[in-house]
Amino acid sequence: MIDFAIGICLGIALSAACGFRIFIPPLAMSIAALTGNLTLTSGFEWIGSYPALIAFAIATLVEVAAYYLPVVDNFLDTLEIPTAIAFGTVITAASLGEVDPLLRWSLAAIAGGGTAGAIESFTSVTRLASTTTTGGLGNGILATLEALSAITLSLLALLLPVFAGVVVLFVLSLVFRRVRKLRRKQQMRRF
């Protein structure tokens, strides 16, 4: 039961990191699996292979660099929301250990995919606001903060998964409160 709880925390935290940058968490997982510091669920061993490591490393470099290109960054956000949800789901499924497949994929989709989608949506809206208010000049700062957040959260998830899971849940609660507050303000303006 403890391993299952740790797996959920690990999956949620890595999924949240996918919301910042999709390919950094699977790259971290691949490195951890290859060095013997992470055991992947059966059927997901391919994440810990050298071809996967190379593919994730190249994809990470391309993704991180692309977010520094004006216009491309906003375009990528539209593509990355569904991709982040898919990666968050797979990463969580790979972290849960040997459990019933229905439970694995249900939790993976809801917790992992939902977390990745929520974070990616929030970063997308933040980038759009930055583009609107700064003409895109502030987007490079956001790109750097998002990449650093993905790296930090991935490392934290692999080293202290329960703590990372709690941090993610706290951040998600702040994001949802902020969204609710903004919606209330919008409703008040309509009247």
N, C-alpha and C positions, 0 to 999 in steps of 0.2 A: 504494500500500500504506500509506503514511503517513497519507493522508487517511482510509482505512478504519479504521486504528487510532485515530485521533483521533475519528472518528465513533462507534466503540464506546465509548471513554472518555466522550464527551459524552453518549451515550445512557444508559449505566449511571449516570452521576452525576445526570442529570436524572430518571431513573427512581427513584433512591434518594430524591431530593427529593420525588417524588410519594408516596413512602411516608410522608413527614411531613405534607404537604398536597398534595392531588391537583392543584389548579388553579394553584398558583403556578408550577411549571415550564412548563406550556404558555403561561401569560401571559408569562413571561420570554422564551420562544421566539418568541412572536408579536411582542413588542416588538423583539427582536433582528432578526427577519426583516424587519419593516417599516422598521427603520433601516438595513438593508443590512449588518448585522453577522453574519448567519447565513444560509447558503444551505440551504434545505430540499430534501430528496429529491423528485424529480418525483412528483407525485400527492399531495404533502402541502403544496403551496403555500397551501392554504386556511388553514393555521395562521397564516400571515403576512398575513391579510386584516383589514380593519377590523371587519367583523362578528364574526370570531373573537376579535379583541382585546377588543371590548366584552363578548362572552359570557364570555370567560375572566376579565375584570376583575370582572364581576358575580358570577360563580360563586366567585371567590376571596374576595370580601368576605363573601358568605353563608357559605361554608365556614369561614372564620376566625372569624367572629362566632358561628356555631353551636357551635363547640368551647368557648365560654365559658359555655354553658348546661348546668346540671347535668342529668343523665340523657340529654339529647340527645347529649352528647359520646360516651357509651358506645354509644348506639344507632347513631350515625354510624360508629363503628369497625366494627360488623358489616357495614354497607353498603359501607364504603370498602375493605375488603380485596380483594374481586373487582374493584372499580372501579379501584383503584390498579394492580392487575396489568394490566388492560386499557390504562390510560393509559401505564404503563411500557412496555408492548409497542409501542404506537403511537408514543410519543416516540422510542424507540430505532430503530424502523423509519424514522422521519422523519430521523434523524441519520446513517444509514449511507451515504448517497450512492447512486450507481448500482451496485448489485450484483445478482446473481442473486436473483430473488424468493424462491426456496426458502431460500437462505442468509439473506436479509434477515429473513424472518419467523421462521425457526428461531432465529437469534440474538436477535431482538427478543423472542420469547416466553421463551426461556431466560434470557438475560442481563437484559433490561429488565424483563419481567414478573416474573421470579424475584426480582430485586433489590427492586423496588417492593413485592412481596408480603411479602418477608422483613422489610423496614423497617416496613411498615404493621402486620404481625402483632406485631412487637416493641413498637411504640408502643401498640398496642391492649392488650397484656398489661400494659405499664407503667401505662397509664391505669386498668385494672381493679385493679391492685395499689394505686394511689394512691387510688382510690375506696374500696377496702376498708380501707386503713390510715388515711386522713385523713377519711373520710366525704365525699369529693369536694372538700374545701377545697384540696387541693394540685393539683387538675386544671387550674386557671387558670394556674398556673405552668408545668405541662407543656404546655398549649396555646400559651403564649407561646414556650417553648423550641422546640417543634416548628415553629411558624410561622417563627421566626428561622432555624432549621436549614434549612428549605425555601428561604428567600430566599437565605441565604448559599451553600448548595450549588448553587442554580440559577445565581447570579452567578459562582461559582467555576467551574462547568462551562462556562459560556459564555466566560469569560476565559482560563481555564487548564484545558482539558479533560483533559489527560493527568494533571496533578497531582490534579484532582478525582476522576478514575477511580481513582487509586492510594489516595487518602484513603477512598473508598467501599469498596474492597476490604479495606483495613485495618480499617475499622469493621465490615464484615460478618464478618471473621475474629474480631474481638472478640466480636461478638454470638453467633456460632456456638459459640465456646469457652464463653461464659457459659451458653448453653442446655445444652451438653453437661455442664457442671459441675453445673447444677441437676438435670439428669436423673440423674446419678450419685448425688447426695444423696438424691433421691427413692427410688432403687432401694435404697440403703443403709438407709433408714428402713423399707422393707418387710420387711427381713430381721431 
